[in-house]
Amino acid sequence: MISRLDSAIRSLDREADRSGLFEIAADMVKEARRLESEHGEQSREIEVLMARLERLELIHRVGKTLIEVPCIEDSIQRVVDTIATTLNYCRTAVLLLDTDIEELDIISAYGYGEVDGLRIPLTQGATGYAARQAESVNIADVTTDPRYVKGINRCRSELAVPIIFDNEVLGVIDVESPEFNAFGAEDVKTLEVIASYAAGAIQHARVRESVKKNSNGGT
């Protein structure tokens, strides 16, 4: 178990890290070593630390993807795929807010099938609520929550996290599960950090596109 932790922390590029993830992970490995000496490798606490470190690795990979992949659409799709496969989410999507028509446009998705052109009014669903209120929405049982709008069969729980830059909602990260109460506090915390990374990347891409248009005479 400790060797797995050591291997995982090596995947965090200390020089590239700008968010303190490396130092957090290093502290977690120290704690794991202490727990191993006291309780043995099969300590439940070590398993919890391993799960937390895997989430730190995910956040680190997401940050690098958003920086290194120049096309924002491609980088967001890679982020969606990484979130889904790492955290075993069966359905994950990123929706961007179109303020002109007050709708959320699905730009990237995993596990939903064909979603091109699919839009959700800002007044509907957990995603619309998260965007309007600028706060995360964790629905344990969608069958009893009036905010849920049925879209995919076998959805039982949903987590929607707003993407916010400088107090402006840019979109929403949305995940769904066929399991009751599938998402916990760690899921919320992880997606909120990822959403903050995505917000910076999306805003940067928009500024870059605006500068490009202005330099081309507004065309």
N, C-alpha and C positions, 0 to 999 in steps of 0.2 A: 504493500500500500504506500509506504513512504517513497519507494522508488518511483511509483507512479506519480506522486506529488512532485518529486524532483524533476521528472521528465516533463511534467506539465508546466512547471514554472520556467523551464528553459525555453519553452515556446513563446514566452512573453519577452519581446525584444526591449530590453531596458533602455537602450538609446532612443528607440522610436516612441516609447511610452510618454504621454503628456498628461496622464490623468491620475498618476499615483497607483496604477494597478499592480505594478511590479512590487512595490513596497508592501502593499496589502497582501499579495500572494506570498511574499517572503515571510511575513508575520504568520500567515496561515501554516506554512510548512514548519516553522519553529514550534507552533502550537501542536501540530500533528506529531512531531518528534517527542514532545513532552507526554502526550497522551499515549503514544506507543510504549514509552518506557514505563508508564504506570499501569496500563491496562492491556497491552498487547496490540498486535496489528488489527485485530478484528473489532476494535472499539467502534461503537456506534458513532461516537463523536468524530472519529477520523473519517467515516463514511460521509458525514454531513459536511466536513471540511472539503472532501474531495468533490462533492456536488457543487459547493460554492466556488471552488477553484475552476471547475469546468465552466461555470457561468462567467467568471472573470476572463477566461480564455475566449469565450464567445464574444464578450464586449470588446476585447482587444482586437479580435479578427474583424469584427464589424467596423471598428474605427479605422483599421488599416485599409479595408476594402473601400470605404467612403473616401479616403484620401488618395488611394492609388489608382482607382478606376476612374478615368476622366469623364465618361458618359454617365450622367446621374441616373438615367433609366436602367442602364446595365448594373450599376453599383447597387441600386435599390433592390433589383431582382436577386442579385447575389446575396444581399443581406437577408431578404425574405427566405431564400432557400437555406441559408446557414442557420437562421433562427429555427426554422421548422425541423431540420434534420438533427440539430444539436440538442434541442429541448424536446424532441419527439412530439411536436405539435402537428396534428393531422391537417389543419388548415390555417394558413397565415396569409395576411394581405396588408398592403400599404395603400391607403387612399389619400389623395391630395384634394384640398378644398378649392373649389372654384367659387370665389366670392361674388362674381358677377351674377351667377344663377343660383347661388347657395346650394350647391350639390357637392358630394364627395365622389371623386372619380377614382376607380380602382386602377392603379398603374402597374402594380405587381402583385402576383398571387401564387400560392402554393397549395395544391390539394383541392382547388375549387373547380377545376375544369375550365371551360371557356368563359372568360369574363370581359373580353374586349368590349368597350362601349358601355359597360354597366356602371350606372351612377346611382347614388343614394341621396335623396333629399336630406338637407340638413335637419329637417324636422322629424326624421324617422330613425328608428333603430338605436342600438347602443352606440354605434359609431357617430351618428348624428348628435346624440346626447353628449358624448365625450368631447366632440368638437365645439358644441354650443357652450358647454359649461367649463371647458378647458380643464377637465379633470378625468382621471382614469375611472373606468366603469368595469367592475368585476361581477358578473352575473353567475351565481352558482347554479341556478335552474331557470333556463329561459322559458320553460313552460308556465312559470308563475310570474314572470316579469313583463309588464305591459310595454316596456321599452324595446323588447326584442321584436324584430321583423323577420319572419321566416324566409330563409333564402335557400338553405341547404338541408336536405333530410338528415336526420340523426344528429342534429346539433342539440346538446343538452346544456352546455355552459359556454360563456363567451367573455373575453377580456378585450376591452378597447382602451387604448392609451393615446392621448393626443400628442401630436408633434408640434412643439411650440418653440418659436424663435422670437426673443425680445417681446414677450407677451402677446405675440400674434400666432394664432393657430394656423398651421400650414397644412395639417392633415391628421391622419389617425393610423396607428398600427393596430390591427385587429386579428385576434386568434380565436378559434373555436374548437370545441371538443365534444365527442359523443358521450363523454363521461360527466356525471354529476359532480359539481364543485371541483373541477379539474385544476383550477388555477389558484395559487396561494400568494402570500405576501412576497415570496422570492420572485415569482413570475412578474408581479407588478413592478417590483423594484428593478429587475433586469430590463424589462421592456421600457421603463421610463428612462433609464440611462441610455439605452439604444436610441430611443426617440429623440433625446437631446443631441446625440451625435448626428442623427439623420437630419434634424432641423438645421444644424449648421451647414451641412453639405448641400441641402436643398436650397437654402438661402444663398449660399455662395454660387451655386449653379445659376440661380435666377439673376444675380447681380452680373455674373459673367456674360450671360445671354443679353442682358440689357445694354451692357457696355458694347458688346459686339454689334447689336442693332444700331446703336447711336453712331458707332464708327463707320457703319455702312449707310449712313444717311437715313436711318429709321426704317429701312426695308427689311 
